[in-house]
Amino acid sequence: MKVELLVPDLPAAPQRPAANAGPSFLADVANALGTTLERAESAENAFAAGSGSLQAAVYERARADVALSVATAAAGRATQAIQSILNMQV
C-alpha cells in the first residue's frame, strides 16, 4: 500500500460579505433614492424657469415615482418579514 502526501488546497479568495447586506446597503439605497428625487426636482425647476424641456421633467418625475414606489414596497415587505419573525414562538 502506497501512501501519498496530502497537498493542501490553495486558499480560496477571501469571501466578501454580500453587497446587499448591512446598514451600508440601506444607506446607499436611501442616497440613491434621494439623488433620484433631487434630479426630478431639478428637471421640474429647469422647466419652470424655461431652460428645460417638459419631456425631461416628466421623465425624471416618472423615474422618481417608480423608485419611491419600489422603496415603499420593499420597506413594507421588510416590515412584514420582521413582524413574522418576531411573532414566531420559540
JOMO-V421517 format. One record per residue. N is the residue number from 1. RES is the residue in one small letter. PHI is phi in whole degrees, 0 to 359 (999 if undefined). Layout:
N RES PHI
N RES PHI
This chain:
1 m 999
2 k 255
3 v 257
4 e 262
5 l 292
6 l 278
7 v 251
8 p 293
9 d 293
10 l 295
11 p 296
12 a 287
13 a 300
14 p 301
15 q 279
16 r 273
17 p 298
18 a 303
19 a 295
20 n 257
21 a 244
22 g 92
23 p 293
24 s 295
25 f 296
26 l 296
27 a 295
28 d 296
29 v 295
30 a 297
31 n 295
32 a 295
33 l 295
34 g 298
35 t 297
36 t 296
37 l 293
38 e 295
39 r 296
40 a 295
41 e 296
42 s 297
43 a 294
44 e 293
45 n 295
46 a 295
47 f 294
48 a 295
49 a 278
50 g 90
51 s 257
52 g 236
53 s 263
54 l 296
55 q 300
56 a 295
57 a 295
58 v 293
59 y 298
60 e 294
61 r 294
62 a 295
63 r 299
64 a 294
65 d 296
66 v 295
67 a 298
68 l 293
69 s 295
70 v 295
71 a 295
72 t 294
73 a 295
74 a 295
75 a 295
76 g 296
77 r 295
78 a 296
79 t 296
80 q 297
81 a 295
82 i 295
83 q 297
84 s 297
85 i 295
86 l 292
87 n 276
88 m 294
89 q 268
90 v 259
